[in-house]
Amino acid sequence: MPSFKADHTDNGKRVDLYLSKKMPGFSRSSLKGLFLAKQVTIAGEVIKPSYKLKTDDNLRVSTRLLNVKPKVIKLPLVYEDGDVLVINKPSGVLTHSKGAINLEATVASSLRSKVDPELSGNRAGIVHRLDRATSGLLLLAKNKSSHEFLQRQFANRKVKKQYLAVAEGVPSLSEASIDVPIARNPNKPQTFMASAAGKNAVTNYQLKQTITQGDTTYSLLALQPETGRTHQIRVHLKYINHPVVGDRIYGHEGDHMLLHASQLSVTTPSKKTMTFTAPLPDYFYSFGVKKT
């Protein structure tokens, strides 16, 4: 456990900047993770990155969390070749960790052994992402050239994606396009909102089924996002007052968020245009979705 004693020349310095110089072997994001994990102390008291040092402060830094490797979980494999992997991500599994300290098993950490070491970091191989609560098809690159090839397709909107969602209520139009810009919510920075000041976002949908439970009616919608904004489908369905069932952020909390990435069409680095499908999880049918 490294320890450091501040002298008079360090008085008034921010402790995070001080440690970044004292511990050059660790990235700033790694050190930030240690602060968030309460692993930096002075006289037994946890301190924040903004703490201003005082002469003779004794710092202790525990780096053990940086060496903890998350367990590997088995993920349903849909397709694999020398360049790409396609999996059917279960709801509840993170696509990748958000910081340098990664204690939770994610898609990226669990498939790390299949990805070339030249793709480093906690997002190694990840080309696009699905929210934790969203299930369905996720595409990964196995090497750097494949990663760049696939990223260009996403950037140029050549990848076609379809989602299935159970929404609250029934939209007045059975088929429509939601063309509403999306911006980060300044009051809740981890969420997003419809805003004229945001980035353009377009989602097409078609009504596939209606589901009746007592006096309440729900809709099974097929949705094709033309753009790839974070939380796009969830924000757009909230905007038309038909949020995804089980969406605790943009709708109402439930046992599961009923949003599933069901179809993905992409050209692989071997120049094959392929369409992948993933069946709905059983909890969609338990909710009342009819098998077709």
N, C-alpha and C positions, 0 to 999 in steps of 0.2 A: 504494500500500500504506500504509494509515494507521499511524501510530506515535504512542505516548504515553509520557510520562515521569512516573512516580509521584513525588509529593512527600511530605513528612512527614505530611500529613493523610491520606494513603492507606495508610500503613503498617498492615499487618494486615488490610486489606480483601480479601474474595474477589475474584479477578480477573474472574469472570463478572459479578458485580454492578457492578464498576467499569466494565467495558466497556459494559454496558447503559445506563449514564448518559452515557458518552462517545460512544456511537454510537446515539443515539435513533432514527435512521432505519432501524435493523434490529430485527426482532422478537427476542425472547429465544430462540425456537426456531431462528432463523437463526444467532444467535451460538453456540448450543449445537452446531449442525451444524459450525461452523467449528472448534470445539474437537475434536469427534470426528474431523474430517478433518485434524487436526494442522496447522492453519493459524494458530495463535496461538503466538508464540515470545517468549522473553526471551534475549537474547545468543545466539541461534541454537538454543536448547534449547526443545523443545516442552513446553508446560505444560498442566495440567489445569484445568478450571473452578474447582476448589476451592483452587487455589494462592493463598496469602496473600501479598499484595504487600509489597515492602520499599521503603523510600525510595530513589529514583533508579533503580528498575527501568525499563528501556526495553522497551516492548512493541511488537511488530510484528504486524500483522493483515493477512493476505491475504484479500481478499473476492472474488477472481476466480471462485471456484466458485459463488458466488451468482448469477453472470451467465451460467453455462453452461447452455444449453438442451439437453435430451436429444433424440436423433434421433427422428423419427416413424416408427413401424412400421405396416405395413398389417395391419389386423385383419379377419377374416371377418365381414361384415355380414349379419345375419339379417333385420333389420327396421329401418325408420326412418320416422318421420313428423315433424311439426312439434314434437312434445313429447318423444319418447323415441327411444332407440337400443337395439337388442338385437344383441349380438355373440356369436360363438362363440370364447371366449378360448382360445388355445393354452396347453398346459402350459408352464411356465417363464417366463411373462409375469406381472409384478406387476400387481395391480389399481391400486394407487396407491403412491406413495413414502411412506415413514414419517416423513421429516423435511423440513426446509426446503431442504436441499441435495439436488437430484434430478439425478443424472447418468445414471441408467438409464431407458430408455424404458419407460413403463408404459401401461396402458389409458387412464388419465386424461390423461396428457401427450400421447398420440398422438391422442386425440379432442378435445383442447382447442379446436381451431378450430371444432368443431361445437356447442360449448356456449356459452351466453350469458355474457358477461363478468361479469354480476352474481353468477354462481357462481364465486367465486374460490378460490384455494388449491390445494394439490396433490391434493385429492379432488374437484375440480370435476366435478359431474355424477354422481358415484358414489352409488348408492342402497344397494347391498349389495356384498359382495366375495366373491371366490373366492381360496383359497390359491394361492400361486405354482404349485405342482405340480398343481393341479386344473384340468382343462380344462372347457369348456362354456359354457352360456348366462349372460350377464351383462347386466343392465339398467342403462341410464344415462338420467338426465334431461337435457334440453337447456335448461331454464330453471328459474327459482326456483319458480314455482307448480307446475310438474310435479314437481319434486324434493319439495316438501312433500306433494303429493297421493300420490306413490308411497311416501314414507316412512311415511305414515299406514297404508297397506295392509300394509307389512311389520310395523309396530308392532302392528297389530291382527290379525296372522296371517291375512290374507286372500289372500296370495300363495301359490300352491301350487307346490312344487318337487319334482322327482324327480331322483335321481342313480342312475347305474349304477356299480357297483364290483366289482372282482374281489377276493375275500377269501381269505385262507389257510384251508384246511380247509372243512368243510361244517357249518353250524349244525345242531343236533339238531332244531330246529323249522324247517319250511320257510317258515313265516310267523309273525311275532311283532312285538311292540312293545317297544322298549328304553326304559324309563322310569327314567332314572338321572340325578341332578343332576351338574352339571359345575362345577368350580372351577379357578382358576389353580393351577398346581403351584408351591408356595413354594420348592422346591429348584431349579426351572428355570422362571423367571418367563415365558419365552416359550412355554411349553407348558401343557397343561391335563390334568386328571385327573378320574376319577369320584370324587365325594365327597358324602357326606350333607350337608356344610356348603355345597355349591355351589348354583347356580341350577338350577331345574327344566329338564329337557331330555328330549324325547321323539322317538324315531326309529322309524318303522315300516319293516319290510323284508319282501320276498318273494324266495324262491329261484327264479331263472330258469333257470340251467344249472349243471351240474357240469363241470369241466375236469380231465382226468387227464393228468399228465405223469410217466411212470414210476410210482414208488410214491407220488407226491404228488398230492393232489386239491385243487382250488380251487373256489370258488363264484362265479357271477355273480349279484349281488344287485341288486334294484331297491329304492331307499330313499327314503322320504318324511319329511323332518324336519318335525315340527310346530312346533318352536322353532328359533331361529337362533343358537345359541351358537357361538363360535369353535371350530373343529376338531371340531364336534359328532359328525359321522359317524365320523371317524377315532377319536375317543376312545371312542365307543360300541362300535365294532367291536373295538377292543382290549379293552374291558371283557368282551365275550363270548368272548374268546380267538380271534377271527377277524379280525385286523387287515387293512387294505387292503394288497394286494400292492404292494411298492415304497415303502411309507411309512417313510422313514428315521427318523422321530421316534417313531412309535407301533408300528412293526413292524420290517421288515427292508429295508435299502436295495436298490434295483433300478434298472434303466435308466429306468423311468417309474413314477410312482405311478398306479395304475389306478383313478382316481376321476374321474367325468365328470358334469357337470350337464347332463342330457339333456332335461329338459322344464321349462317355466316357464309358469304360467298367471297372468295379471294383468289388471286392468282399467286401461286407459290413460286419461289425462286426458280424452280424447274420449268417454269412457264406453263404450268397446268392451271386452268381455271376450275376451281373446285367449290362445291357447295356442301356444307356440313350442317347436320341437324342434331338437336338434342331433345329428347322427350321431356315433357313436363314432369316435375317432381310429384310424388303421390299426394302431397298436401293440397295441390290445386284441385285434384279430384275429390278429396275429402271435403273441400269447401263447396263443391257442387258443380264444377266444370264437367261437361259431358264429353266423354271420349268420342272422337270422330274417326 
